[in-house]
Amino acid sequence: MKPRQVLEIFAAAQRRTEPKSLVILRAFIAILFFIILICYMFVQIEDVRLDTPIFSIVQSHEEEKVIPMPNVYFAYDHQFTISCQINGRITKISQEVCLTHIQQPVLSSTDDQTYKGTFKSNGLKFIRSDIEKIDFIFTVNNLSNEILADDLGIEIRIFDSEAQDPLDKFKETNIHVADIFSSLIDLNLYHLFSQQHHTVELGRTKRKIAKEFWWNILGIPPTFVDETHINSHLEVHPLLGAPANSYSKLTFVMRTWRVPLEKEQKAKTLFDTVGQIAGVAGTLSLLYAFLFGAGPSAIQTWGVVQKMKCFGIKRGVRKHINRRYPRLPFIHTSEDNEIIKGKDYDDVIERLDAVERFLKEYVVDADFLAQIEKLDNENKNKT
């Protein structure tokens, strides 16, 4: 349903070329179809705007030789201490050096019932075929059966040490990017329980996050923010070989040294919906033509090319028309030239011939009528 068809309906009503009831029905159906088309366009645009981007692997790197150790946040309802140990096959890191990366748990200023501590790697790295794990041992002060009865375990959160830390002065103005980073807060969240050895296998993923703006729905490529994050898997075993007063043990090991690169992409853009919108518009136009016919101006003899002024196209078309039709059909009417009053029937015939010639050349395919005439003449000759 074209907007111009709606205007033609009201023009027909002004000229009183149709019954009033038919004009009202035409207007109702046209407005209804137009509303349907507008609503469909709105739904399609909203579908594109709300389309959820997905991450797809665009590159799988070769295995890395060095991967930074993660940052770890610890929280527990009772006072506890943390010790760590890094033993490589070649490189030896003393326990004293490892302890410099740990902030021992202290009572939180925001939560009076929780003790919080951190491990910041600050340059410590896993080295392939050398340093492949790090051990933490937790000791709870004054551990008793009463504490263990309601024990919820030591909470840990693991983050990539070279990415923006969502829990440490995190700043991001783009809402979409901020939401992605915020989703990492609970991605690697675990609870460590008494007399258990927890082994966390680590992997690392690099991602390009799209900064979303309104013009991206048109298909304009977005800008990207680089981000890395840790993915992990926890295995639990009985605690063996630890000091007698140990609460639990935590070991980080590398599960894979391959770091894939993922890129965020939307599946839809506004240009992808143009074909669907055009299909609905065409269907509504066909349905309108089925109900009311093609309409008075459905046949348009000339298009944009004939009307173009560049390259002299429009001037050439005008010269050709003037040469073929000295009296322009549908323009030079009988009333304009006072043909009827002057009873100049030759001019009338000339004008009718021009109209017929124009219809044959630009509007009506008269070949079938010519074939009928030919067959009639042959039949007459036979008889």
C-alpha positions in Angstrom: 0.0 0.0 0.0 1.7 3.2 -1.2 1.1 6.5 0.6 0.2 8.1 -2.8 -2.6 5.6 -3.3 -4.2 6.9 -0.1 -4.1 10.5 -1.4 -5.6 9.4 -4.7 -8.6 8.0 -2.9 -9.4 11.4 -1.4 -8.8 13.0 -4.7 -11.3 10.7 -6.3 -13.8 11.6 -3.6 -13.3 15.3 -4.5 -13.9 14.6 -8.2 -17.0 12.4 -7.2 -15.9 9.7 -9.7 -17.0 6.9 -7.3 -20.0 6.3 -5.0 -19.5 7.7 -1.6 -19.7 4.4 0.2 -17.0 2.9 -2.1 -14.7 5.9 -1.4 -15.2 5.4 2.4 -14.4 1.7 2.1 -11.3 2.5 0.0 -10.1 5.0 2.6 -10.7 2.6 5.5 -8.9 -0.3 3.9 -6.0 2.0 2.7 -5.5 3.5 6.2 -5.7 0.0 7.7 -3.1 -1.3 5.4 -0.9 1.7 6.0 -1.1 1.3 9.8 -0.2 -2.4 9.4 2.9 -1.5 7.3 4.0 1.1 9.8 3.5 -1.3 12.7 5.5 -4.0 10.9 8.3 -1.5 10.2 8.4 -0.6 13.9 8.5 -4.2 15.0 11.4 -4.9 12.6 13.4 -1.9 13.7 12.9 -2.9 17.4 13.9 -6.5 16.5 17.2 -5.1 15.1 17.8 -2.8 18.0 17.2 -5.5 20.6 19.1 -8.2 18.7 21.6 -9.7 21.2 25.2 -9.8 19.9 26.9 -13.1 20.0 30.6 -14.0 20.4 32.1 -16.1 17.6 35.7 -17.3 17.4 37.5 -15.5 14.7 41.0 -16.7 15.4 42.5 -19.6 17.5 46.0 -18.7 18.5 48.9 -21.0 18.8 49.7 -22.2 22.3 51.0 -19.4 24.4 54.3 -19.8 26.2 53.5 -17.3 29.0 50.1 -16.5 30.6 49.7 -14.1 33.5 48.5 -15.5 36.8 45.0 -14.4 37.9 43.9 -12.0 40.6 41.9 -13.6 43.3 39.5 -12.2 46.0 38.9 -14.1 49.2 36.0 -13.7 51.7 35.1 -15.6 54.8 32.9 -15.1 57.9 35.8 -15.9 60.3 39.3 -14.6 60.6 41.8 -16.7 58.5 45.3 -16.4 57.0 46.6 -17.3 53.5 50.0 -18.7 52.5 51.1 -19.5 49.0 53.8 -21.4 47.2 55.1 -21.4 43.6 57.4 -24.2 42.5 58.5 -24.3 38.9 60.5 -27.0 37.2 63.2 -24.6 36.5 62.3 -21.3 38.2 62.1 -21.2 42.0 60.0 -18.5 43.7 60.4 -18.4 47.5 57.4 -18.4 49.8 58.4 -14.9 51.1 58.2 -13.5 47.5 54.8 -15.1 47.0 53.5 -13.7 50.2 54.2 -10.1 49.0 51.4 -10.5 46.5 48.9 -11.4 49.2 46.9 -8.9 51.2 46.0 -10.9 54.3 42.3 -10.9 55.2 41.0 -8.1 57.4 37.5 -7.2 58.6 35.6 -5.5 55.9 34.7 -1.9 56.4 31.4 -2.4 54.5 30.4 -5.8 56.1 31.2 -6.3 59.8 30.8 -10.1 59.5 33.2 -10.7 56.6 37.0 -10.9 56.4 38.4 -10.1 53.0 41.8 -10.6 51.4 43.3 -10.6 47.9 46.0 -12.0 45.8 47.4 -9.7 43.1 49.7 -11.3 40.6 51.5 -8.1 39.6 53.6 -9.7 37.0 53.7 -13.3 38.1 53.1 -15.6 35.2 52.5 -19.2 34.4 55.4 -20.4 32.1 54.8 -23.3 29.9 57.0 -26.3 30.8 58.1 -24.5 34.0 55.7 -22.7 36.3 52.4 -24.4 35.7 50.7 -24.1 39.1 50.4 -22.1 42.3 49.2 -23.4 45.7 47.3 -21.6 48.5 46.8 -23.0 52.0 44.2 -21.5 54.3 44.3 -21.5 58.0 41.3 -20.5 60.1 42.0 -19.0 63.6 40.4 -20.8 66.4 38.7 -23.3 64.2 36.0 -25.2 66.2 33.2 -27.6 65.6 30.8 -24.7 66.2 32.3 -22.8 63.3 32.2 -25.9 61.0 28.5 -26.5 61.9 27.3 -23.4 60.0 30.3 -23.1 57.7 29.5 -21.6 54.2 33.1 -22.0 53.1 35.7 -19.5 51.9 34.4 -17.5 48.9 36.8 -16.9 46.0 36.4 -14.9 42.8 39.0 -15.2 40.0 39.7 -12.4 37.4 42.3 -11.9 34.6 45.1 -9.8 36.0 45.6 -7.9 32.7 41.9 -6.9 32.2 39.8 -4.3 33.9 38.9 -5.6 37.3 35.2 -5.2 38.0 35.8 -5.1 41.7 38.7 -2.7 41.7 38.0 0.9 40.5 36.1 -0.3 37.5 35.1 2.5 35.1 33.3 2.2 31.8 31.0 4.7 30.3 29.5 2.5 27.5 26.5 0.7 29.1 26.9 -2.5 26.9 30.6 -2.8 27.6 30.0 -2.2 31.3 27.3 -4.9 31.4 29.8 -7.4 29.8 32.4 -6.6 32.4 29.9 -6.8 35.2 28.8 -10.3 34.1 32.4 -11.5 34.9 32.0 -10.8 38.6 30.3 -14.2 39.3 31.8 -16.1 36.3 34.5 -17.8 38.4 32.9 -17.8 41.8 33.6 -20.8 44.0 33.4 -21.8 47.7 36.2 -23.7 49.4 35.2 -26.0 52.3 37.1 -27.5 55.2 39.4 -30.5 54.7 39.2 -30.4 50.9 41.8 -29.8 48.2 40.3 -27.7 45.5 42.0 -27.7 42.1 40.9 -25.0 39.6 41.9 -25.6 36.0 42.3 -22.3 34.2 41.9 -21.2 30.6 42.1 -17.7 29.0 40.0 -16.1 26.3 40.5 -12.8 24.5 37.4 -10.9 23.2 36.6 -7.9 21.2 33.5 -6.2 22.7 31.4 -4.0 20.4 30.7 -0.5 21.7 27.0 0.0 20.7 25.6 3.2 19.3 22.4 3.9 17.5 24.0 4.1 14.1 25.2 0.5 14.3 21.7 -0.8 13.5 22.2 0.7 10.0 25.1 -1.7 9.5 27.9 0.7 10.2 30.7 -1.3 11.9 31.1 -0.5 15.6 34.3 0.2 17.5 35.7 -2.6 19.7 37.1 -2.8 23.2 39.7 -5.5 23.9 39.0 -7.7 26.9 40.4 -10.9 28.4 38.8 -13.1 31.0 39.4 -16.3 32.8 37.3 -19.5 32.4 37.8 -22.2 34.9 36.7 -25.6 36.1 36.8 -26.8 39.7 37.7 -30.3 41.0 37.6 -31.3 44.6 39.7 -34.0 46.3 40.3 -34.9 50.0 42.9 -32.8 51.7 46.1 -34.8 52.0 49.7 -33.8 52.9 48.8 -30.3 54.3 49.8 -29.0 57.7 47.6 -30.3 60.6 45.9 -26.9 61.3 45.1 -26.3 57.6 41.5 -25.4 56.7 41.7 -26.2 53.0 44.0 -26.0 50.0 43.6 -24.3 46.6 45.7 -25.1 43.5 45.6 -23.2 40.2 46.8 -25.1 37.1 46.6 -24.2 33.5 44.1 -26.4 31.6 45.1 -25.2 28.2 47.7 -22.8 26.8 45.7 -22.0 23.7 44.0 -18.6 23.9 41.2 -18.1 21.4 40.1 -14.7 20.1 36.3 -14.0 20.1 34.6 -11.1 18.3 31.2 -9.8 19.2 28.8 -9.5 16.3 25.1 -8.8 15.7 23.2 -11.1 13.4 20.9 -8.4 12.1 21.1 -4.9 10.8 18.4 -2.5 9.5 19.4 -3.1 5.9 18.6 -6.9 6.4 15.0 -6.0 7.1 14.5 -3.8 4.0 13.6 -6.9 1.9 11.0 -8.1 4.4 9.4 -4.7 4.7 9.3 -4.4 0.9 7.7 -7.8 0.7 4.9 -6.8 3.1 4.4 -3.5 1.3 4.1 -5.4 -2.0 1.7 -8.0 -0.5 -0.6 -5.2 0.8 -0.5 -3.4 -2.6 -1.5 -6.6 -4.4 -4.3 -7.3 -1.9 -5.6 -3.7 -2.3 -5.5 -4.1 -6.1 -7.4 -7.4 -5.7 -10.1 -5.7 -3.7 -10.5 -2.5 -5.6 -8.5 -2.9 -8.9 -5.3 -1.3 -10.0 -6.5 2.3 -9.6 -6.5 5.2 -12.0 -2.7 5.9 -11.9 -1.4 2.4 -11.5 0.0 2.4 -15.1 2.9 4.8 -15.2 4.4 5.0 -18.7 7.6 6.8 -17.8 9.9 6.2 -15.0 12.8 8.1 -13.4 15.2 7.6 -16.3 12.9 9.3 -18.8 12.5 12.2 -16.4 16.2 12.7 -15.8 17.7 16.0 -16.9 21.3 14.8 -17.0 22.8 13.6 -20.3 19.9 15.3 -22.1 17.5 12.4 -21.6 14.5 14.4 -20.6 15.0 16.8 -23.5 15.4 13.9 -26.0 12.2 12.3 -24.7 10.3 15.6 -25.0 11.5 16.1 -28.7 10.5 12.5 -29.6 7.0 13.0 -28.1 6.5 16.3 -29.8 7.5 14.8 -33.1 5.3 11.8 -32.8 2.3 13.7 -31.4 1.8 17.2 -32.6 -1.4 17.3 -30.6 -0.5 15.8 -27.2 -3.0 13.1 -26.1 -5.0 13.8 -22.9 -3.5 17.3 -22.8 -5.0 19.1 -25.8 -8.7 18.4 -25.2 -11.7 19.3 -27.3 -12.8 22.1 -24.9 -9.3 23.7 -25.0 -9.3 23.9 -28.8 -13.1 24.5 -29.3 -13.2 21.6 -31.7 -16.8 20.7 -31.0 -18.0 24.2 -31.3 -16.3 24.7 -34.7 -17.4 21.3 -35.8 -13.8 20.6 -37.0 -14.3 16.8 -37.1 -10.9 16.3 -38.8 -9.2 17.6 -35.7 -11.3 15.3 -33.6 -10.3 12.3 -35.6 -6.6 13.4 -35.5 -6.8 13.7 -31.7 -8.4 10.2 -31.4 -5.8 8.7 -33.6 -3.1 10.3 -31.4 -4.7 8.8 -28.3 -4.9 5.3 -29.9 -1.4 5.5 -31.2 -0.2 6.6 -27.7 -2.1 3.7 -26.0 -0.7 1.1 -28.4 2.9 2.3 -28.1 3.1 2.9 -24.3 0.1 1.3 -22.5 -1.8 -1.4 -24.3 -0.4 -4.5 -25.9 -2.6 -4.7 -29.0 -0.9 -7.7 -30.6 -3.6 -10.1 -29.5 -6.3 -7.9 -31.0 -4.4 -7.7 -34.2 -4.2 -11.5 -34.3 -8.0 -11.7 -33.8 -8.5 -9.3 -36.7 -6.2 -11.3 -38.9 -8.1 -14.5 -38.1 -11.5 -12.8 -38.8 -10.2 -11.6 -42.2 -9.0 -15.1 -43.1 -12.4 -16.6 -42.2 -14.1 -14.0 -44.3 -11.9 -14.8 -47.3 -12.6 -18.5 -46.9 -16.3 -17.9 -47.0 
